[in-house]
Amino acid sequence: MGWLWAIIVGLVLGLIAKAILPGKQQIPLWLTIVFGMVGSLLGNAVATWIGVNDTSGIDWIRHLLQLIGAVAVVGVGDMLWVSMKGSRQRS
């Protein structure tokens, strides 16, 4: 069940990150999910590091950190995807 939730959270965070970022991202949906999952893990790690990963009620700070991580990973991942895709087409 953990992997199912990771995929769902990755999809949601990846799509929100794509909506927040300006312009059109070129990454496919499967990569959006993967980047959303990685961003979520990054946000969880930062939340644990600063000590806000487990609070009473809804963990708003942790969720915000997950979203920030997803935006960062989707943004960087999209730039890498476009540069790799572009270098393949030139060859």
Secondary structure as the mmCIF struct_conf table of DSSP 4:
data_model
#
loop_
_struct_conf.conf_type_id
_struct_conf.id
_struct_conf.beg_label_comp_id
_struct_conf.beg_label_asym_id
_struct_conf.beg_label_seq_id
_struct_conf.end_label_comp_id
_struct_conf.end_label_asym_id
_struct_conf.end_label_seq_id
HELX_RH_AL_P HELX_RH_AL_P1 GLY A 2 ILE A 20
BEND BEND1 LEU A 21 GLY A 23
HELX_RH_AL_P HELX_RH_AL_P2 LEU A 29 ILE A 50
TURN_TY1_P TURN_TY1_P1 GLY A 51 GLY A 51
BEND BEND2 ASN A 53 ASP A 54
BEND BEND3 SER A 56 GLY A 57
HELX_RH_AL_P HELX_RH_AL_P3 TRP A 60 ARG A 90
#
